[in-house]
Amino acid sequence: MSVKKDNVWTGLDIKYGSALVENAGCTLTTIEAPWARGLKMLKTGEVDLMLNMSKNKLREEYYHFIGPLRIERIRLVSKKNSLSLIHSWEQLKRLDAILVLQRGSYFGKKFEGILDNNIKLKTKLRELADNDIGIKFLNTGRVDALVVDEIFIDNLPNEIKNLLDIHPLIINSDPIYYAFSKVNFDNVRIKKLQEAYNLLSKSPEFIEFSKIDLMEK
């Protein structure tokens, strides 16, 4: 989603973050921070915008949501042939494994319910600042599976992706959004950004990326 090379950020987050704010007459400056810290910075107004944000009532107290950006599909990923493939929630309820996920991320109420009822799984759960670290932990055998958005896996180099199993069960599938700090953006500025999104959402490239026909909504 975001790749830093020679001190320059590229990737889908940068592309569609820039596209939105430029349509509103602004420019995008990228700040590097772990996801959980970024959430706190957005809440206090230290940063203006984060992408790929799930919407829930708690977050709506602090952030303006514009979008959707795309449909998120959360999957389990493990080192190839190291773990029986998880096809159903019943299998996940019985799973005894070390899972790792990105700290501060939201994976849906059903997954939270599984963890509440599978104490062994919840106790072994690990949280990391970065999904790239989770991939390294998988490859070294320090964890059994990573809980992650499948678009992250799709965009990995083939030499890494070919070493992984993507499990059939979809942990969560919901729209995700641009999120703006309520500290820094009043309703007038948000309206301008909403108009910029409406323009962006009509482009064929954005529609293909988002996997939903936004013009009919």
Helices and strands as residue ranges (DSSP letters): E 3-5, E 8-10, H 12-23, H 35-44, E 49-54, H 57-60, E 63-79, H 89-94, E 99-102, H 109-117, H 119-124, E 126-128, H 131-140, E 145-149, H 150-154, H 158-161, E 164-181, H 187-200, H 204-210, G 214-216
